[in-house]
Amino acid sequence: MATITDVSKKAGVSRSTVSRLIAGNGYVSDEARKAVEAAIQELGYRPNTMARGLRSNRSDIIGGVVVNVSSPFYAQMIGGMQETARSAGKSIIVASGYADRDEEAHAIIELLDRACDGLILYLENALRDDVLEIIARSKTPVVTVGGNECPPARARVTIDNATGAEAGMRLLLDQGHRHIAYLSGGTIYRDTHERLSGIDAALAGFGLARDDIYVEHGSFSETFGQQASARLLVERPETTAIFAGDDDVAAGALLALKAAGKRVPEEISLLGFDDNFHARHLTPGLTTVRQPVDEAGRVATRLLLSILDGEPPAAPVITIPTELIMRQSVGPARSLSPTARTVAPALTAS
């Protein structure tokens, strides 16, 4: 394995020149820089990041905790984090908290044990006291995405779920839909409650309340969307619109609607949330609320990098807006048959 001495000999410069270039610390002439870069390329030299970290008291690693790293939703956030971290010469390590208080605690302690320079946390629960103490003792800077479950956090990035859900429900109501089903995520998630508050606001604007639509809670998954929609078509045939808690749920709902021979949006409208990569590729294209989670990852990482550089954030809380994306899956409410009109108003399901 090539060493820094090999590089300096090959480039015809001193070891200190090579060290300054690698560390990005101090002046190196253009001629020396080109010679060192060529030598590194030819010899395949890789800097010893551990040794460099010991000298600088920095690991150049950012730790992140999200609900589930295997989810396409959180993968977008991680992508935004990694893109920004790499541009600053840092790496990231990410762990899942699974929306469980003890799992979140385990993930944070694990990252701190790996000497991460700072943490970006997407939590669903208040942190345990022992974890708060460990963070305080380590003096590790923290930025959160979402809620404020981590009091030591120096900055927070939020996404305006409530306004997004309000815009989506208002679209359905404007299209004349009144027999609406909302297939929501589980009640353990912050996003679920934020979106329901937005839906309540939209309904109130039309003189309605949550009891005037049908709400069913389940997982943010295609399976839930498919199974719930199949039941819905049998038990509530008066339904003219389905508002899915996320685009995975919407994809499952679309499968159920197609299996039942229902035309979207002519017979039943379908609205999603998130604008995941597959939303535009569904047939018809899914009208949905875009939640820019990749941008949330980028913003959170930029905030943490600034804090690590000794620059306090200009604003302690940054809110990223959502956007209603119009495609082809939402249309005017169909006319209901006399039989359907006599069906009793839907009640909220738990």
C-alpha positions in Angstrom: 0.0 0.0 0.0 1.4 3.4 -1.0 2.3 5.8 1.8 2.6 9.6 2.0 6.3 9.2 1.7 5.9 7.3 -1.6 3.7 10.1 -2.9 6.2 12.8 -1.9 9.0 11.0 -3.6 7.0 10.4 -6.8 5.8 14.0 -6.9 9.3 15.4 -6.0 7.9 17.5 -3.1 8.2 17.3 0.7 5.9 15.2 2.9 4.6 18.4 4.5 3.5 19.6 1.1 1.5 16.4 0.5 0.0 16.6 4.0 -1.1 20.2 3.4 -2.8 19.3 0.2 -4.6 16.3 1.6 -5.7 18.2 4.7 -6.7 21.3 2.6 -4.7 23.3 5.1 -2.1 25.9 3.9 -0.8 27.1 0.6 0.3 24.6 -2.1 1.4 25.9 -5.5 -0.5 24.9 -8.6 2.6 23.1 -10.0 3.0 21.1 -6.7 -0.7 20.4 -6.5 -0.7 18.9 -10.0 2.4 16.8 -9.3 0.9 15.4 -6.0 -2.5 14.7 -7.6 -0.8 12.8 -10.4 1.3 10.8 -8.0 -1.8 9.9 -5.9 -3.6 8.8 -8.9 -0.7 6.7 -10.2 0.1 5.1 -6.9 -3.5 4.6 -5.8 -2.7 6.3 -2.5 -5.6 6.6 0.1 -5.2 9.0 3.0 -5.4 7.4 6.5 -8.6 9.1 7.6 -8.5 7.6 11.1 -5.0 9.1 11.7 -6.1 12.4 10.3 -9.1 12.4 12.5 -7.0 11.8 15.6 -4.8 14.8 14.7 -7.8 17.1 14.0 -10.1 15.7 16.7 -12.6 15.2 13.9 -13.9 12.0 12.3 -15.4 13.7 9.3 -18.4 11.5 9.8 -22.0 12.7 10.2 -24.4 10.3 11.9 -28.1 10.2 11.0 -31.1 8.4 12.4 -34.3 8.0 10.4 -37.4 5.8 10.9 -36.4 3.1 8.4 -33.4 3.3 6.0 -35.1 0.7 3.7 -38.0 3.0 3.0 -38.0 4.8 -0.4 -39.2 7.9 1.5 -36.3 8.0 3.9 -33.8 6.9 1.2 -34.5 10.3 -0.5 -33.7 12.1 2.7 -30.5 10.1 3.2 -29.6 10.9 -0.4 -29.9 14.6 0.2 -27.8 14.3 3.4 -25.0 12.3 1.6 -24.9 14.6 -1.4 -24.3 17.6 0.8 -21.9 15.9 3.2 -19.7 14.5 0.4 -19.4 18.0 -1.2 -17.9 19.1 2.2 -15.5 16.1 2.3 -17.5 14.2 5.0 -19.1 10.8 5.1 -22.4 9.7 6.7 -23.5 6.7 8.7 -27.3 6.2 9.0 -29.3 3.9 11.4 -33.0 3.1 11.7 -35.0 4.1 14.8 -38.2 2.2 13.7 -40.4 4.9 15.4 -39.5 3.1 18.7 -38.1 5.0 21.7 -35.6 2.4 22.7 -34.5 1.7 19.1 -34.0 5.4 18.5 -31.9 5.6 21.7 -29.8 2.6 20.6 -29.2 4.1 17.2 -28.0 7.4 18.7 -25.7 5.8 21.2 -24.2 3.6 18.5 -23.4 6.6 16.3 -21.9 8.6 19.2 -19.7 5.5 20.0 -18.4 5.8 16.5 -17.2 9.4 17.2 -19.5 11.1 14.7 -18.8 14.8 14.5 -22.6 15.7 14.6 -26.0 14.1 14.3 -29.1 14.6 12.1 -32.1 13.0 13.8 -35.5 12.2 12.5 -37.3 10.9 15.6 -40.9 9.9 16.5 -40.4 9.8 20.3 -39.1 12.0 23.1 -35.5 11.0 23.9 -34.8 9.0 27.0 -33.1 11.0 29.8 -29.9 8.8 29.7 -29.5 9.6 25.9 -30.0 13.3 26.6 -27.2 13.1 29.2 -24.9 11.2 26.8 -25.4 13.8 24.1 -24.8 16.7 26.5 -21.6 15.1 27.8 -20.3 14.4 24.3 -21.0 18.0 23.3 -22.0 16.6 19.9 -24.1 19.1 17.8 -27.5 17.9 16.8 -29.9 19.0 14.0 -33.4 17.5 13.9 -35.8 16.9 11.0 -39.5 16.9 11.9 -40.4 17.4 15.5 -38.6 18.8 18.6 -38.1 15.5 20.5 -34.4 16.4 21.0 -34.1 19.6 23.2 -30.3 19.8 22.8 -30.8 20.3 19.0 -29.3 23.6 17.8 -31.5 23.7 14.7 -34.6 22.0 13.2 -35.9 21.4 9.7 -39.7 20.8 9.3 -41.8 20.0 6.3 -45.3 21.7 6.1 -47.4 18.5 6.1 -50.5 20.2 7.4 -50.7 22.8 4.6 -50.0 20.0 2.0 -52.8 17.8 3.3 -55.1 20.8 3.4 -54.4 21.6 -0.2 -55.0 18.0 -1.2 -58.3 17.7 0.6 -59.4 21.1 -0.7 -58.8 19.9 -4.3 -61.1 16.9 -3.8 -63.8 19.1 -2.2 -63.5 21.7 -5.0 -64.1 18.8 -7.5 -67.4 18.1 -5.8 -66.3 15.1 -3.8 -68.1 14.5 -0.5 -67.9 10.7 -0.2 -64.2 10.7 0.5 -62.0 8.0 2.2 -58.7 9.0 3.8 -56.3 6.0 4.1 -54.0 7.3 6.8 -50.7 6.2 8.2 -50.4 4.8 11.8 -51.1 7.1 14.7 -47.6 6.6 16.1 -46.3 8.9 13.3 -46.1 12.7 13.6 -46.8 13.0 9.9 -50.2 11.3 10.4 -51.4 13.9 13.0 -50.0 16.9 11.0 -51.8 15.8 7.9 -55.0 15.1 9.7 -54.9 18.6 11.1 -54.6 20.0 7.6 -57.5 17.8 6.4 -59.6 19.1 9.3 -58.9 22.7 8.2 -59.9 22.0 4.6 -63.1 20.3 5.7 -64.0 23.2 8.0 -63.7 25.6 5.1 -66.6 23.7 3.5 -68.6 23.5 6.6 -67.7 19.8 7.2 -65.8 17.9 9.9 -63.7 14.7 10.0 -66.8 12.6 10.8 -68.2 13.6 7.3 -65.5 11.5 5.6 -64.2 8.0 6.2 -60.7 7.6 7.8 -58.9 4.3 8.3 -55.4 4.0 9.9 -52.9 1.5 8.8 -49.2 1.3 7.7 -47.6 3.5 5.1 -47.5 0.6 2.7 -48.8 -0.7 -0.7 -50.4 -3.7 1.1 -52.5 -1.5 3.4 -53.6 0.6 0.4 -54.6 -2.4 -1.6 -56.4 -4.3 1.2 -58.2 -1.2 2.5 -59.3 -0.1 -0.9 -60.7 -3.5 -1.8 -62.8 -3.5 1.4 -63.8 0.1 0.7 -65.3 -0.8 -2.7 -67.5 -3.5 -1.2 -68.5 -1.8 2.1 -68.7 1.8 0.9 -69.6 1.8 -2.8 -70.6 5.5 -2.6 -67.0 6.5 -2.3 -65.9 8.9 -5.1 -62.4 9.7 -3.9 -59.6 8.1 -2.0 -56.9 10.3 -0.4 -53.9 8.1 0.4 -51.6 8.8 3.3 -48.6 8.4 1.0 -47.8 7.3 -2.5 -47.1 3.7 -1.5 -50.7 3.5 -0.1 -51.9 5.1 -3.3 -50.1 2.5 -5.5 -51.8 -0.3 -3.5 -55.2 1.5 -3.9 -54.7 1.8 -7.6 -54.1 -2.0 -7.8 -57.3 -2.7 -6.0 -59.3 -0.2 -8.2 -58.0 -1.7 -11.4 -58.7 -5.3 -10.1 -62.3 -4.2 -9.5 -62.5 -2.6 -13.0 -62.9 0.9 -11.7 -61.8 3.7 -13.9 -59.6 6.4 -12.4 -60.5 9.3 -12.2 -63.8 8.8 -14.1 -65.4 6.6 -11.5 -63.2 7.2 -8.5 -60.4 9.8 -7.9 -57.1 9.0 -6.3 -54.8 11.4 -4.5 -51.4 10.6 -3.0 -48.8 12.2 -0.7 -45.0 12.5 -1.0 -44.5 12.5 -4.8 -42.2 9.4 -4.6 -40.3 8.4 -7.8 -43.1 6.0 -8.9 -45.9 8.5 -8.7 -45.5 9.9 -12.2 -45.1 6.4 -13.7 -48.4 5.1 -12.5 -51.3 4.9 -15.0 -52.9 7.3 -14.7 -50.2 9.6 -13.4 -50.8 10.2 -9.7 -51.9 13.6 -8.5 -50.1 14.0 -5.2 -48.7 16.4 -2.6 -44.9 16.7 -3.1 -43.0 16.5 0.2 -39.3 17.4 -0.7 -37.6 15.1 1.8 -34.4 15.1 -0.2 -34.2 18.9 0.3 -34.9 18.4 4.0 -31.8 16.2 4.1 -29.7 18.8 2.3 -30.9 21.7 4.5 -30.3 19.7 7.7 -26.8 18.8 6.6 -25.9 22.3 5.6 -27.1 23.5 9.0 -25.0 20.9 10.8 -21.9 21.7 8.7 -22.3 25.4 9.6 -22.6 24.6 13.3 -19.4 22.4 13.0 -17.7 25.4 11.5 -18.6 27.5 14.4 -21.4 29.4 12.6 -24.7 29.4 14.5 -27.8 29.0 12.2 -29.4 32.2 11.2 -32.9 30.6 11.9 -33.3 27.9 14.5 -36.3 26.4 12.6 -36.5 26.1 8.8 -39.9 25.0 7.3 -39.9 23.6 3.8 -43.2 24.0 1.9 -45.1 21.2 0.2 -46.5 21.5 -3.3 -49.7 20.0 -4.9 -48.6 18.2 -8.1 -51.4 17.9 -10.6 -51.4 14.8 -12.9 -54.4 12.7 -14.1 -55.8 10.7 -11.2 -58.2 13.3 -9.8 -61.3 14.5 -11.6 -64.9 15.7 -10.8 -67.0 13.6 -8.5 -69.2 11.2 -10.4 -73.0 11.4 -10.1 -74.2 9.0 -7.5 -77.0 6.5 -8.1 -80.2 6.8 -6.0 -79.1 3.7 -4.1 -75.7 5.2 -3.3 -77.3 8.4 -2.1 -79.2 6.6 0.6 -76.1 5.2 2.2 -75.5 6.5 5.7 -72.7 9.0 6.2 -69.3 7.4 6.8 -67.9 7.3 10.3 -64.2 7.6 11.2 -62.5 4.3 11.7 -59.7 3.8 14.2 
